[in-house]
Amino acid sequence: MVSERKQKRVAYRQQVVRRLPLALLCAAALSFTLFLFTPMDIYAGNRTEFLFSFTDMGGWLLALALVGTMLFGALIALTPRRVSAVIAAVVFWLGVMGYAQGMFLNIGLKSLLGDGGAGDTPLWLYILDTALWVAAGVAAVLGALNMERKSWIRTAAGIALVVVLGMQVVGSVSIFGKVFARDNAAAGTSAAAGAASEAPSAGLTGDGARLDALNSREKENGKSREKTGDDKDKDKDRHSDREKPGAQKVYLSDAGLYSVARGRNTVVFVLDRFDYDYYRDVAEDDPDFFAPLTGFTLFDDNLSLYSRTYPAIGSMITGVRQEDADGNPFGWDADTYFASAYSTSPFLQELKANGYEIRLYTGPYYGYRSAEPLAGIAENVEVSDGYRISNRGELVQYMIGLAGYRLLPHLLKNTIHVTTAMFNSLVQYVGEHPAYVLNDWETFAGLTEHGLTVDAQGAENAFRFIHLNGCHGPCHMGEDGSYRLSASIEEATKGSFNLIYRYIAELKRLGLYENATILITGDHPWGRSNEQDPAEPRLTPVFVKPAGASQEPLRTSGAQVCQELNMQAFLVKSSGLTTERDWGVSYLEVPEGTDIERRHLFAVSHKGKYYISEFTVNGNGHDFANWKKTGSTPIGYLYR
């Protein structure tokens, strides 16, 4: 009896020893691919979009990879034969197919769930991709169950796992410098600030001059005042986590988001990717949903100039197109464009000359690379010498989610809901106020809690530009403004307008609504497919309320309007700016029934290259027969 138990223990130990090498290979292939190698590759390829250093999460990711290897390895090595075979098959299947998915099967997939969406997967690829995963899963299970009898299966599996791990080790070594470069921390701001200061654009000064001017302005505004007890408590809370020192970072904060002026208020709300189809879906579901927009006119035949958030936001704020001196679209790199547009914008200069206080609320990377060119223009420009991560666990969770998005089959990718805004919302600059990020539910909650207040010490008039995540998936705000893990486009659209309705209600409460100028639109339409030219209209509705309008029911105009020709003209005229410049025709000055020639620049990404397809629209924009392609310009990489 004792001898039999001893023999079983010996046989079990021998079985564990025999299984262990392949078990650890299986476990390492899955764990290191998911927790370390893929996050490193994502970070290296998109580091300018992240406002943090890889070291902020690298240790956690390595620990998870090691723990995962030990855990899965133990399960495969120590469990009964058939259970072990099934676990080994699943781990092998996920590790190898995840690597294959990330390397070969993510055709048309954008590297991040950011501007332009996640790419468009044709039906044939869905079918092929799913079939490959199913076939590989069946083969893995059958192979694992027969591995004890057929040694070649073990050998083949071992070779496949070594190849998967080896290729990723080599790849990780090659990108090591990019991942751990000292200037990666807050690369989206500090690195861009340096580039912006070197941009050959009129009106730019070096970093030192602009930062000195900004610091002087902050002192004049009382921001360098002696700290009170409350201030010190806030500082203690803000510095509760590890701070990361670095070069000065100039950013747009959320300061003054819930404040308005006592005189004229001009407010622009931009819902990211507010497409005509989204408006139509909401209107059909609830015909009275937009009724609170009294005094407004809806123009449903409106064209945005651009098809992506960059450079749409910059052009909407400044009125400056992304083109070089020769008129070539996207002739500048992003740093040069932002630096030149923000520092030389005639529209912003006119607002300042007319005594308007300017506050701009948009996110980094797509909206600006550094806010340094806006020093002296926008009142919510702030400087930080470092940053902290508010929740390191969430940072790691988001990166693993993004890695999972890359590794999962196309059929399951829509289960991942991670955006760059979610990452960057965890980065808190060590400054007077946090950076503004596109977390609509937080903006809604803040407006609900604080309402709007009149800045009695500020300027008589104010200009606000508020960029919301709006309709751009993944969406996380429900119709009632609450956070949702996954909200539909329609829910997010309604939630965004309910936020605006609350803002309007506050203006009415303060007696400031009638004299306010308000514009609500999208930065670009839904692209449908970013890999080919449009085959149907791409329209972005715009709602406008001029100063003086208040109680009139919402009316709809079929006039042919566009951002490029009519937006700044409307804002200048309705805001009562004194100007000698001819700003053109306002939305409200375009007659219905008149054909207006307009244009739309659609960014096409195909096989890693970008082209700008220029469309001229002459006539009703809802009729695609009136859309004519008039040019195609290769531009290399869109976000360079």
Secondary structure, 3 states (H helix, E strand, C coil): CHHHHHHHHHHHHHHHHHHHHHHHHHHHHHHHHHHHHHHHHHHHHCHHHCCCCCHHHHHHHHHHHHHHHHHHHHHHHHCCHHHHHHHHHHHHHHHHHHHHHHHHHCCCCCCCCCCCCCCCCCHHHHHHHHHHHHHHHHHHHHHHHCCCCCHHHHHHHHHHHHHHHHHHHHHHHHCHHHHCCHHHCCCCCHHHHHHHHHCCCCCCCCHHHHHHHHHHHHHHCCCCCCCCHHHHHHHHHHCCCCEEEEEEEEEEECCCCCEECCCCEEEEEEECCCCHHHHHHHHHHCCCCCCCCCCCEEECCEECCECCHHHHHHHHHHCCCCECCCCCECCCCHHHHHHHHHHHCHHHHHHHHCCEEEEEECCCCCCCCCCHHHCCCECCEEEEEEEEECCHHHHHHHHHHHHHHHHCCHHHHHHCCCCHHHHHCCEEECCCCCECCCCHHHHHHHHHHHCCEECCCCCCEEEEEEEECCCCCCEEECCCCCEEEEECHHHHHHHHHHHHHHHHHHHHHCCCCCCCEEEEEECCCCCCCCCCCCCCCCCCCEEEECCCCCCCCCEEECCCEEHHHHHHHHHHHHCCCCCCCCCCCCHHHCCCCCCCEEEEEEEEEECCEEEEEEEEEECCCCCHHHEEEEEEEEEECCCC
